[in-house]
C-alpha cells in the first residue's frame, strides 16, 4: 500500500494461480460484475527427450479460473468458484452484453482455436463456465488476441499490429488494402485498444516500451507518446472515467495513465500511478465494473444451430490470428521456460474495503514500490473516485486484486461516515 497526494493504491488480495498467469478479465454485464476470469499459460517439454532439431512439438498447458468478488469478505474478497484445465489461454474477453439471456466468455488459446463458454448459475449462488462452441483456425498457429465487435463505426476500421512494427487499419466492408499504415512503433505492436467512450480514439502499445495515442482520422502523427519502460502487452480503458488508461507493462509492472489533456489539448499523457512488481512480468490487467451503473443494452438473439451471434448492430467476434513462427510466441515461451519456481455516496461507501493487518504490514507493497502523481494535472478537477482493478503476472504466477483510491474520494467520503479502513499517508 502507498499514499500520496494523488491517492492510495492498495493490494486487497494475492492469489497463487500455480501456472503462469497472463490474462485477467472482469465481467462487464450488469448483475455479474462481481465475476473475474483469469487465464494461465505454461510451457511444458514433451514427456520424452525432445529432439535436438526442435522437431518435437511443445506442449502449452493452461487453466481457466473463475472467481467471485465479495465486498463483505475483507480478508479474501476473491473466492475461486471454478477452474478448468485446457490448452494455454492467451487472451479472453467477456461479451459486453447478454446473448439470448446468456453471459458469454470468448477464449483465444495456444491450440490455434477460439472458444465460447456460457456462464451457468448453480445452487448456493455459484457459477460455472461451460463450453458451447469452438472454432479451430490453424493448429500450427497461436491465437494471441481476440475481442468482441460493438457495432460502432470504429469496428469497420479494424486496427491490427504485428512483429513487422506496423500498425494498420482495415475497412471490413472492403478487405484487401489497408486504410492506413503507420511505422511509428519501432518494435512489434502487441496491444491495441479502441476507446469505448470516444470515437476515433485509439491507444497502442509495443515491445518498444511506448504507449501511443491516436486519432484515426489523422494517423500521420500520434496525439501523444509516453515511454513506460516496459513492453506493453495489454491496454484497458476505464469503464467510466473516459480518459484513464491501464497499461500492463511486463517487467515494469503496471501504470495508470491520464490521457485527457492529450486528447483535448494535444499535450502529454500523465502517469498517475506506476507500480513495479519485482521478479514478475505483468501481462494481464483490467478495471472492474463494480460500483459503476450500466446503460440499457440492445436486444440480442442467439442461433443455437450454428452458434452464430446476431444483433441489430451486426456485432461479431473479432480474432487476431498470428503465424506459426512469431517472435511474440517465442518471447513468451522463453519467459516461461526461464521462470523461477459522479458516484453516489452509497456507491462510494459500498466500494470501500478495509485493509487487513497482514496487508498493512506487507513489505512487498510498501510506498517505495509505487509512484503517483498529483491529480491536479487533471483538467477541471475531475473526481476519479476509487476503482478496483486486477493484474496477473508471469514468474510469480500471482493474480493481484487492487483498489486505487484517490484522495478526492476520501475527502468526499470523510463526511459521510464511510469506513475507509486505515491508510498510511
ZIQUI-V758151 format. One record per run of one state. SS is the DSSP state (h for helix, s for strand, l for the rest). FROM is the first residue (numbers start at 1). TO is the last residue. If there is no record, write none. Layout:
ss;from;to
SS;FROM;TO
SS;FROM;TO
This chain:
ss;from;to
l;1;1
s;2;3
l;4;6
s;7;16
l;17;19
s;20;26
l;27;34
s;35;44
l;45;58
s;59;69
l;70;77
s;78;87
l;88;88
s;89;94
l;95;98
s;99;99
l;100;101
s;102;102
l;103;103
s;104;109
l;110;112
s;113;121
l;122;122
h;123;125
l;126;126
s;127;136
l;137;141
s;142;148
l;149;152
h;153;156
s;157;161
l;162;166
s;167;171
l;172;179
s;180;182
l;183;188
s;189;194
l;195;200
s;201;206
l;207;209
s;210;215
l;216;223
s;224;227
l;228;233
s;234;237
l;238;243
s;244;248
l;249;249
s;250;250
l;251;253
s;254;258
l;259;259
h;260;265
l;266;269
s;270;275
l;276;280
s;281;287
l;288;299
s;300;303
l;304;307
s;308;311
l;312;316
s;317;322
l;323;326
h;327;337
l;338;344
h;345;351
l;352;356
h;357;360
l;361;362
h;363;365
l;366;366
h;367;369
s;370;372
l;373;374
h;375;377
l;378;378
h;379;381
l;382;385
s;386;394
l;395;397
s;398;406
h;407;414
l;415;425
